[in-house]
Amino acid sequence: MSDVPAATLLPLDEALLRASEENALPSYYQSSVRPLLRDPEGRWPSCCGGGCEPCAQTLTRVAVRALELMGTPRQAPLPDF
């Protein structure tokens, strides 16, 4: 169950924008998060330790938060943050 009240659930684009802002992810990286939202229970990338920009951890945080804001939180185990 989401921690966001039903009256404030957001559509995908708004949830992605807000989650990106909350996690300081520039808007031009939102297209990297969308595949995670299309497969919310799928296998997600994890940090490789290579200093990538953006880091897979950041993309995962944004995706998790966007799913929460949409009222469809991820149920599968999450990659380590």
N, CA, C and O atoms as a printed pandas DataFrame, in Angstrom:
     atom_number atom_name residue_name chain_id  residue_number  x_coord  y_coord  z_coord
0              1         N          MET        A               1    0.850   -1.182    0.000
1              2        CA          MET        A               1    0.000    0.000    0.000
2              3         C          MET        A               1    0.890    1.239    0.000
3              4         O          MET        A               1    1.935    1.258    0.651
4              5         N          SER        A               2    0.486    2.246   -0.713
5              6        CA          SER        A               2    1.247    3.483   -0.851
6              7         C          SER        A               2    1.065    4.370    0.376
7              8         O          SER        A               2    0.038    4.322    1.054
8              9         N          ASP        A               3    2.090    5.184    0.645
9             10        CA          ASP        A               3    1.999    6.150    1.739
10            11         C          ASP        A               3    1.387    7.468    1.270
11            12         O          ASP        A               3    1.310    8.431    2.032
12            13         N          VAL        A               4    0.952    7.502    0.009
13            14        CA          VAL        A               4    0.363    8.706   -0.573
14            15         C          VAL        A               4   -1.157    8.548   -0.544
15            16         O          VAL        A               4   -1.676    7.564   -1.071
16            17         N          PRO        A               5   -1.887    9.498    0.064
17            18        CA          PRO        A               5   -3.345    9.395    0.097
18            19         C          PRO        A               5   -3.924    9.303   -1.311
19            20         O          PRO        A               5   -3.418    9.928   -2.242
20            21         N          ALA        A               6   -4.989    8.519   -1.456
21            22        CA          ALA        A               6   -5.595    8.289   -2.767
22            23         C          ALA        A               6   -5.961    9.588   -3.478
23            24         O          ALA        A               6   -5.871    9.668   -4.703
24            25         N          ALA        A               7   -6.368   10.592   -2.731
25            26        CA          ALA        A               7   -6.767   11.860   -3.340
26            27         C          ALA        A               7   -5.592   12.583   -3.984
27            28         O          ALA        A               7   -5.796   13.471   -4.812
28            29         N          THR        A               8   -4.366   12.218   -3.617
29            30        CA          THR        A               8   -3.203   12.919   -4.149
30            31         C          THR        A               8   -2.356   12.056   -5.080
31            32         O          THR        A               8   -1.236   12.439   -5.420
32            33         N          LEU        A               9   -2.872   10.889   -5.500
33            34        CA          LEU        A               9   -2.120   10.051   -6.427
34            35         C          LEU        A               9   -1.900   10.822   -7.722
35            36         O          LEU        A               9   -2.777   11.552   -8.182
36            37         N          LEU        A              10   -0.724   10.648   -8.296
37            38        CA          LEU        A              10   -0.342   11.420   -9.474
38            39         C          LEU        A              10   -0.288   10.545  -10.723
39            40         O          LEU        A              10    0.025    9.357  -10.641
40            41         N          PRO        A              11   -0.595   11.140  -11.887
41            42        CA          PRO        A              11   -0.382   10.419  -13.140
42            43         C          PRO        A              11    1.116   10.277  -13.396
43            44         O          PRO        A              11    1.923   10.980  -12.789
44            45         N          LEU        A              12    1.482    9.373  -14.290
45            46        CA          LEU        A              12    2.873    9.029  -14.528
46            47         C          LEU        A              12    3.776   10.231  -14.734
47            48         O          LEU        A              12    4.786   10.354  -14.040
48            49         N          ASP        A              13    3.454   11.115  -15.654
49            50        CA          ASP        A              13    4.343   12.242  -15.958
50            51         C          ASP        A              13    4.572   13.140  -14.751
51            52         O          ASP        A              13    5.696   13.579  -14.504
52            53         N          GLU        A              14    3.516   13.414  -14.001
53            54        CA          GLU        A              14    3.658   14.260  -12.816
54            55         C          GLU        A              14    4.445   13.545  -11.722
55            56         O          GLU        A              14    5.273   14.154  -11.044
56            57         N          ALA        A              15    4.183   12.253  -11.554
57            58        CA          ALA        A              15    4.907   11.484  -10.541
58            59         C          ALA        A              15    6.389   11.420  -10.880
59            60         O          ALA        A              15    7.237   11.552   -9.998
60            61         N          LEU        A              16    6.701   11.221  -12.150
61            62        CA          LEU        A              16    8.094   11.154  -12.571
62            63         C          LEU        A              16    8.787   12.496  -12.369
63            64         O          LEU        A              16    9.931   12.539  -11.915
64            65         N          LEU        A              17    8.114   13.581  -12.697
65            66        CA          LEU        A              17    8.680   14.916  -12.502
66            67         C          LEU        A              17    8.952   15.181  -11.021
67            68         O          LEU        A              17   10.036   15.635  -10.653
68            69         N          ARG        A              18    7.972   14.898  -10.186
69            70        CA          ARG        A              18    8.138   15.155   -8.748
70            71         C          ARG        A              18    9.235   14.269   -8.154
71            72         O          ARG        A              18   10.065   14.744   -7.379
72            73         N          ALA        A              19    9.237   12.994   -8.512
73            74        CA          ALA        A              19   10.256   12.081   -7.997
74            75         C          ALA        A              19   11.648   12.507   -8.450
75            76         O          ALA        A              19   12.613   12.396   -7.695
76            77         N          SER        A              20   11.747   12.991   -9.679
77            78        CA          SER        A              20   13.033   13.476  -10.190
78            79         C          SER        A              20   13.501   14.690   -9.406
79            80         O          SER        A              20   14.668   14.787   -9.026
80            81         N          GLU        A              21   12.587   15.606   -9.169
81            82        CA          GLU        A              21   12.937   16.801   -8.398
82            83         C          GLU        A              21   13.359   16.435   -6.980
83            84         O          GLU        A              21   14.338   16.977   -6.466
84            85         N          GLU        A              22   12.628   15.520   -6.342
85            86        CA          GLU        A              22   12.946   15.118   -4.970
86            87         C          GLU        A              22   14.329   14.466   -4.878
87            88         O          GLU        A              22   14.988   14.547   -3.841
88            89         N          ASN        A              23   14.761   13.828   -5.953
89            90        CA          ASN        A              23   16.035   13.116   -5.957
90            91         C          ASN        A              23   17.113   13.818   -6.767
91            92         O          ASN        A              23   18.148   13.229   -7.078
92            93         N          ALA        A              24   16.870   15.069   -7.106
93            94        CA          ALA        A              24   17.835   15.905   -7.836
94            95         C          ALA        A              24   18.311   15.268   -9.145
95            96         O          ALA        A              24   19.484   15.360   -9.507
96            97         N          LEU        A              25   17.377   14.623   -9.844
97            98        CA          LEU        A              25   17.690   14.037  -11.140
98            99         C          LEU        A              25   17.256   15.021  -12.222
99           100         O          LEU        A              25   16.072   15.347  -12.309
100          101         N          PRO        A              26   18.184   15.503  -13.046
101          102        CA          PRO        A              26   17.820   16.428  -14.106
102          103         C          PRO        A              26   16.751   15.824  -15.037
103          104         O          PRO        A              26   16.755   14.622  -15.303
104          105         N          SER        A              27   15.866   16.652  -15.511
105          106        CA          SER        A              27   14.730   16.174  -16.311
106          107         C          SER        A              27   15.158   15.424  -17.567
107          108         O          SER        A              27   14.419   14.561  -18.043
108          109         N          TYR        A              28   16.343   15.734  -18.120
109          110        CA          TYR        A              28   16.755   15.054  -19.342
110          111         C          TYR        A              28   17.127   13.594  -19.104
111          112         O          TYR        A              28   17.370   12.866  -20.066
112          113         N          TYR        A              29   17.178   13.147  -17.856
113          114        CA          TYR        A              29   17.424   11.737  -17.555
114          115         C          TYR        A              29   16.135   10.960  -17.288
115          116         O          TYR        A              29   16.186    9.752  -17.058
116          117         N          GLN        A              30   14.990   11.624  -17.315
117          118        CA          GLN        A              30   13.738   10.937  -17.025
118          119         C          GLN        A              30   13.464    9.797  -17.998
119          120         O          GLN        A              30   12.817    8.815  -17.632
120          121         N          SER        A              31   13.944    9.913  -19.220
121          122        CA          SER        A              31   13.737    8.833  -20.188
122          123         C          SER        A              31   14.473    7.562  -19.771
123          124         O          SER        A              31   14.131    6.473  -20.232
124          125         N          SER        A              32   15.465    7.684  -18.917
125          126        CA          SER        A              32   16.179    6.512  -18.405
126          127         C          SER        A              32   15.401    5.818  -17.287
127          128         O          SER        A              32   15.661    4.655  -16.978
128          129         N          VAL        A              33   14.462    6.517  -16.692
129          130        CA          VAL        A              33   13.649    5.948  -15.614
130          131         C          VAL        A              33   12.408    5.265  -16.177
131          132         O          VAL        A              33   11.935    4.289  -15.595
132          133         N          ARG        A              34   11.879    5.745  -17.273
133          134        CA          ARG        A              34   10.625    5.220  -17.828
134          135         C          ARG        A              34   10.615    3.709  -18.039
135          136         O          ARG        A              34    9.600    3.078  -17.745
136          137         N          PRO        A              35   11.700    3.089  -18.536
137          138        CA          PRO        A              35   11.662    1.630  -18.688
138          139         C          PRO        A              35   11.458    0.896  -17.355
139          140         O          PRO        A              35   10.846   -0.172  -17.319
140          141         N          LEU        A              36   11.969    1.469  -16.271
141          142        CA          LEU        A              36   11.773    0.860  -14.961
142          143         C          LEU        A              36   10.307    0.931  -14.555
143          144         O          LEU        A              36    9.788    0.006  -13.931
144          145         N          LEU        A              37    9.647    2.011  -14.902
145          146        CA          LEU        A              37    8.236    2.179  -14.558
146          147         C          LEU        A              37    7.348    1.266  -15.391
147          148         O          LEU        A              37    6.275    0.859  -14.943
148          149         N          ARG        A              38    7.794    0.942  -16.606
149          150        CA          ARG        A              38    7.029    0.025  -17.454
150          151         C          ARG        A              38    7.146   -1.416  -16.967
151          152         O          ARG        A              38    6.286   -2.244  -17.265
152          153         N          ASP        A              39    8.200   -1.718  -16.224
153          154        CA          ASP        A              39    8.429   -3.062  -15.710
154          155         C          ASP        A              39    8.732   -2.971  -14.215
155          156         O          ASP        A              39    9.847   -3.271  -13.787
156          157         N          PRO        A              40    7.737   -2.556  -13.417
157          158        CA          PRO        A              40    7.997   -2.250  -12.018
158          159         C          PRO        A              40    8.451   -3.445  -11.183
159          160         O          PRO        A              40    9.094   -3.256  -10.151
160          161         N          GLU        A              41    8.135   -4.655  -11.598
161          162        CA          GLU        A              41    8.549   -5.824  -10.823
162          163         C          GLU        A              41    9.714   -6.559  -11.482
163          164         O          GLU        A              41   10.136   -7.617  -11.016
164          165         N          GLY        A              42   10.225   -5.991  -12.562
165          166        CA          GLY        A              42   11.314   -6.628  -13.287
166          167         C          GLY        A              42   12.664   -6.452  -12.617
167          168         O          GLY        A              42   12.773   -5.885  -11.529
168          169         N          ARG        A              43   13.666   -6.940  -13.279
169          170        CA          ARG        A              43   15.038   -6.819  -12.782
170          171         C          ARG        A              43   15.549   -5.424  -13.111
171          172         O          ARG        A              43   15.547   -5.012  -14.271
172          173         N          TRP        A              44   15.980   -4.709  -12.098
173          174        CA          TRP        A              44   16.479   -3.352  -12.269
174          175         C          TRP        A              44   17.991   -3.332  -12.112
175          176         O          TRP        A              44   18.562   -4.174  -11.419
176          177         N          PRO        A              45   18.638   -2.365  -12.762
177          178        CA          PRO        A              45   20.096   -2.284  -12.650
178          179         C          PRO        A              45   20.518   -1.849  -11.250
179          180         O          PRO        A              45   19.760   -1.214  -10.518
180          181         N          SER        A              46   21.743   -2.210  -10.905
181          182        CA          SER        A              46   22.302   -1.766   -9.629
182          183         C          SER        A              46   23.587   -0.994   -9.912
183          184         O          SER        A              46   24.109   -1.015  -11.027
184          185         N          CYS        A              47   24.075   -0.327   -8.903
185          186        CA          CYS        A              47   25.285    0.475   -9.045
186          187         C          CYS        A              47   26.473   -0.415   -9.379
187          188         O          CYS        A              47   26.661   -1.468   -8.770
188          189         N          CYS        A              48   27.267    0.011  -10.344
189          190        CA          CYS        A              48   28.449   -0.751  -10.747
190          191         C          CYS        A              48   29.712   -0.227  -10.063
191          192         O          CYS        A              48   30.771   -0.850  -10.139
192          193         N          GLY        A              49   29.593    0.921   -9.397
193          194        CA          GLY        A              49   30.744    1.507   -8.726
194          195         C          GLY        A              49   31.676    2.258   -9.657
195          196         O          GLY        A              49   32.778    2.645   -9.266
196          197         N          GLY        A              50   31.233    2.464  -10.893
197          198        CA          GLY        A              50   32.090    3.107  -11.879
198          199         C          GLY        A              50   31.943    4.610  -11.978
199          200         O          GLY        A              50   32.563    5.226  -12.844
200          201         N          GLY        A              51   31.147    5.217  -11.122
201          202        CA          GLY        A              51   30.984    6.667  -11.146
202          203         C          GLY        A              51   30.122    7.162  -12.291
203          204         O          GLY        A              51   30.292    8.291  -12.752
204          205         N          CYS        A              52   29.197    6.332  -12.756
205          206        CA          CYS        A              52   28.322    6.711  -13.871
206          207         C          CYS        A              52   27.452    7.908  -13.496
207          208         O          CYS        A              52   27.146    8.131  -12.325
208          209         N          GLU        A              53   27.067    8.660  -14.503
209          210        CA          GLU        A              53   26.161    9.794  -14.305
210          211         C          GLU        A              53   25.014    9.676  -15.289
211          212         O          GLU        A              53   25.235    9.819  -16.492
212          213         N          PRO        A              54   23.819    9.425  -14.836
213          214        CA          PRO        A              54   23.446    9.236  -13.438
214          215         C          PRO        A              54   23.715    7.799  -12.996
215          216         O          PRO        A              54   23.760    6.880  -13.815
216          217         N          CYS        A              55   23.888    7.630  -11.729
217          218        CA          CYS        A              55   24.104    6.311  -11.156
218          219         C          CYS        A              55   22.787    5.530  -11.199
219          220         O          CYS        A              55   21.707    6.105  -11.061
220          221         N          ALA        A              56   22.891    4.230  -11.390
221          222        CA          ALA        A              56   21.703    3.369  -11.399
222          223         C          ALA        A              56   20.931    3.493  -10.088
223          224         O          ALA        A              56   19.708    3.352  -10.080
224          225         N          GLN        A              57   21.622    3.752   -8.986
225          226        CA          GLN        A              57   20.947    3.939   -7.701
226          227         C          GLN        A              57   19.997    5.133   -7.748
227          228         O          GLN        A              57   18.888    5.072   -7.217
228          229         N          THR        A              58   20.430    6.201   -8.377
229          230        CA          THR        A              58   19.581    7.388   -8.487
230          231         C          THR        A              58   18.362    7.081   -9.340
231          232         O          THR        A              58   17.247    7.461   -8.984
232          233         N          LEU        A              59   18.559    6.400  -10.457
233          234        CA          LEU        A              59   17.430    6.035  -11.322
234          235         C          LEU        A              59   16.447    5.150  -10.563
235          236         O          LEU        A              59   15.233    5.304  -10.698
236          237         N          THR        A              60   16.968    4.237   -9.778
237          238        CA          THR        A              60   16.117    3.343   -8.995
238          239         C          THR        A              60   15.344    4.111   -7.940
239          240         O          THR        A              60   14.152    3.872   -7.746
240          241         N          ARG        A              61   16.012    5.035   -7.254
241          242        CA          ARG        A              61   15.312    5.846   -6.246
242          243         C          ARG        A              61   14.169    6.634   -6.872
243          244         O          ARG        A              61   13.072    6.704   -6.318
244          245         N          VAL        A              62   14.436    7.224   -8.027
245          246        CA          VAL        A              62   13.397    8.003   -8.711
246          247         C          VAL        A              62   12.245    7.093   -9.112
247          248         O          VAL        A              62   11.083    7.452   -8.925
248          249         N          ALA        A              63   12.546    5.934   -9.655
249          250        CA          ALA        A              63   11.493    5.009  -10.080
250          251         C          ALA        A              63   10.657    4.540   -8.895
251          252         O          ALA        A              63    9.429    4.497   -8.980
252          253         N          VAL        A              64   11.312    4.187   -7.790
253          254        CA          VAL        A              64   10.589    3.739   -6.598
254          255         C          VAL        A              64    9.657    4.841   -6.110
255          256         O          VAL        A              64    8.498    4.582   -5.786
256          257         N          ARG        A              65   10.162    6.061   -6.059
257          258        CA          ARG        A              65    9.336    7.176   -5.575
258          259         C          ARG        A              65    8.191    7.477   -6.534
259          260         O          ARG        A              65    7.074    7.743   -6.090
260          261         N          ALA        A              66    8.444    7.442   -7.827
261          262        CA          ALA        A              66    7.380    7.693   -8.802
262          263         C          ALA        A              66    6.277    6.640   -8.668
263          264         O          ALA        A              66    5.093    6.974   -8.714
264          265         N          LEU        A              67    6.657    5.388   -8.506
265          266        CA          LEU        A              67    5.654    4.332   -8.323
266          267         C          LEU        A              67    4.833    4.575   -7.063
267          268         O          LEU        A              67    3.618    4.373   -7.064
268          269         N          GLU        A              68    5.489    5.008   -5.989
269          270        CA          GLU        A              68    4.759    5.335   -4.760
270          271         C          GLU        A              68    3.764    6.456   -5.007
271          272         O          GLU        A              68    2.619    6.383   -4.561
272          273         N          LEU        A              69    4.194    7.494   -5.716
273          274        CA          LEU        A              69    3.326    8.648   -5.974
274          275         C          LEU        A              69    2.141    8.284   -6.870
275          276         O          LEU        A              69    1.096    8.932   -6.820
276          277         N          MET        A              70    2.309    7.253   -7.683
277          278        CA          MET        A              70    1.220    6.792   -8.545
278          279         C          MET        A              70    0.314    5.792   -7.834
279          280         O          MET        A              70   -0.734    5.415   -8.356
280          281         N          GLY        A              71    0.724    5.362   -6.636
281          282        CA          GLY        A              71   -0.081    4.409   -5.888
282          283         C          GLY        A              71    0.166    2.964   -6.277
283          284         O          GLY        A              71   -0.637    2.088   -5.958
284          285         N          THR        A              72    1.272    2.708   -6.962
285          286        CA          THR        A              72    1.615    1.350   -7.377
286          287         C          THR        A              72    3.044    1.024   -6.950
287          288         O          THR        A              72    3.912    0.825   -7.799
288          289         N          PRO        A              73    3.295    0.968   -5.645
289          290        CA          PRO        A              73    4.666    0.743   -5.183
290          291         C          PRO        A              73    5.205   -0.605   -5.628
291          292         O          PRO        A              73    4.451   -1.563   -5.796
292          293         N          ARG        A              74    6.485   -0.668   -5.812
293          294        CA          ARG        A              74    7.168   -1.898   -6.220
294          295         C          ARG        A              74    7.009   -2.941   -5.129
295          296         O          ARG        A              74    7.149   -2.635   -3.945
296          297         N          GLN        A              75    6.715   -4.176   -5.526
297          298        CA          GLN        A              75    6.539   -5.275   -4.577
298          299         C          GLN        A              75    7.751   -6.196   -4.535
299          300         O          GLN        A              75    8.035   -6.807   -3.505
300          301         N          ALA        A              76    8.474   -6.298   -5.665
301          302        CA          ALA        A              76    9.645   -7.166   -5.735
302          303         C          ALA        A              76   10.761   -6.598   -4.871
303          304         O          ALA        A              76   10.790   -5.398   -4.597
304          305         N          PRO        A              77   11.662   -7.443   -4.450
305          306        CA          PRO        A              77   12.811   -6.918   -3.670
306          307         C          PRO        A              77   13.527   -5.831   -4.447
307          308         O          PRO        A              77   13.700   -5.927   -5.662
308          309         N          LEU        A              78   13.934   -4.810   -3.739
309          310        CA          LEU        A              78   14.616   -3.689   -4.355
310          311         C          LEU        A              78   16.111   -3.925   -4.429
311          312         O          LEU        A              78   16.682   -4.601   -3.573
312          313         N          PRO        A              79   16.749   -3.370   -5.452
313          314        CA          PRO        A              79   18.220   -3.397   -5.474
314          315         C          PRO        A              79   18.731   -2.608   -4.267
315          316         O          PRO        A              79   18.055   -1.701   -3.781
316          317         N          ASP        A              80   19.907   -2.951   -3.795
317          318        CA          ASP        A              80   20.501   -2.208   -2.684
318          319         C          ASP        A              80   20.728   -0.769   -3.081
319          320         O          ASP        A              80   21.223   -0.483   -4.171
320          321         N          PHE        A              81   20.368    0.125   -2.200
321          322        CA          PHE        A              81   20.631    1.546   -2.431
322          323         C          PHE        A              81   21.992    1.813   -1.909
323          324         O          PHE        A              81   22.469    2.945   -1.978
